[in-house]
Amino acid sequence: MARPKKNPTPPTLTEWVKPAKLALIKAYRVDGASLNDVANLIGVGRSTLYKWKAQEPKIEQALSMGKMEAVALVENRFFENALVSNKPTDQLAWLRYNKRDKYYDEQPRTPKSDNVDSQLNALLDKIATELYR
């Protein structure tokens, strides 16, 4: 006997551009679903979702708005924790992310010395000379 198909009637783009379905796509992204997860949840392949995204701006918008909302929720929670936290690392992390020019302490890069190789060779020669005395 033949094995039943997982999805006998595959979802269509016209079905998923309806407002209720777009809200569902957005909700999946707000919950943290990746594009691959969303594709699985709506019953299509990842490549199909990418095609739909390119063809239909409403799908693209639902996906991006859901992700932006999820990021905003995380940022707000992090901000609230940084305000009430007794951990200066949380507060500093928030400042470094949001006020990068003022609080990000990038380590200065030391320029490479042209004579590093010659100094290293001189040191190796000195060690070799002392070893073979």
C-alpha positions in Angstrom: 0.0 0.0 0.0 1.3 3.5 -0.8 2.5 5.7 1.9 0.3 8.7 2.5 1.8 12.1 1.7 2.7 14.4 4.6 1.0 17.3 3.0 -1.6 16.2 0.4 -2.5 19.8 -0.6 0.6 22.0 -0.3 0.0 25.6 0.9 -0.2 28.3 -1.7 1.1 31.8 -1.8 -2.4 33.2 -2.2 -3.4 31.4 1.0 -0.6 32.8 3.0 -1.0 36.5 2.0 -4.3 36.6 3.8 -4.2 38.8 7.0 -4.7 36.0 9.4 -1.9 33.9 7.9 0.4 36.9 7.8 -0.3 37.5 11.4 0.6 33.8 12.1 3.9 34.2 10.2 4.7 37.3 12.2 3.9 35.5 15.4 6.2 32.7 14.6 9.1 35.2 14.1 8.2 37.0 17.3 8.5 33.7 19.1 12.0 33.4 17.7 11.5 31.1 14.8 14.2 31.2 12.1 13.2 31.3 8.4 13.8 27.6 8.2 11.5 27.1 11.2 8.8 29.3 9.7 9.0 27.3 6.4 8.5 24.1 8.3 5.7 25.5 10.4 3.7 26.6 7.4 4.4 23.4 5.5 6.7 24.6 2.7 10.3 24.2 1.9 12.9 26.8 2.8 13.4 27.6 -0.9 9.7 28.1 -1.4 9.6 30.5 1.5 12.5 32.5 0.0 10.7 32.6 -3.3 7.5 33.8 -1.7 9.4 36.4 0.2 10.9 37.7 -3.1 7.5 37.6 -4.9 5.2 39.0 -2.2 6.2 42.1 -0.1 3.5 41.3 2.5 5.3 38.0 3.4 8.6 39.9 3.5 7.1 42.5 5.8 5.5 40.0 8.1 8.8 38.1 8.5 10.9 41.3 9.1 8.3 42.9 11.4 8.1 39.8 13.5 11.9 39.6 13.8 12.1 43.3 14.6 9.5 42.9 17.3 11.4 40.0 18.8 14.6 42.0 18.9 12.8 44.9 20.5 11.3 42.7 23.2 14.8 41.3 24.0 16.3 44.8 24.0 13.6 46.1 26.3 14.1 43.2 28.7 17.8 43.7 28.6 17.4 47.4 29.3 15.1 46.8 32.2 17.5 44.3 33.7 20.4 46.7 33.2 18.5 49.4 35.1 17.5 47.3 38.1 20.5 45.0 38.1 23.4 45.4 40.6 25.6 44.0 38.0 27.7 46.7 36.4 28.6 44.3 33.5 24.9 44.4 32.4 24.9 48.2 32.5 28.2 48.5 30.7 27.1 46.0 28.0 24.0 48.1 27.3 26.1 51.3 27.1 28.7 49.7 24.9 26.0 48.5 22.5 23.9 51.7 22.4 26.6 54.3 22.9 29.5 52.6 21.1 31.4 55.8 20.4 31.6 56.8 24.0 31.8 53.5 26.0 33.3 50.9 23.7 36.9 50.5 24.7 38.6 49.0 21.7 42.1 47.9 22.4 44.6 50.0 20.5 46.4 48.1 17.8 50.1 48.2 18.0 51.8 48.7 14.7 54.1 45.9 13.5 57.7 46.7 13.9 59.8 46.3 10.8 62.7 44.9 12.8 60.8 42.3 14.7 62.3 39.6 12.5 65.8 40.9 12.9 65.4 41.1 16.7 64.0 37.5 16.8 66.9 36.2 14.6 69.4 38.0 16.8 67.8 36.4 19.9 67.8 33.0 18.3 71.5 33.4 17.3 72.4 34.4 20.9 70.6 31.3 22.3 72.3 29.0 19.7 75.7 30.5 20.5 75.2 29.9 24.3 74.0 26.3 23.7 76.9 25.3 21.6 79.7 26.7 23.8 
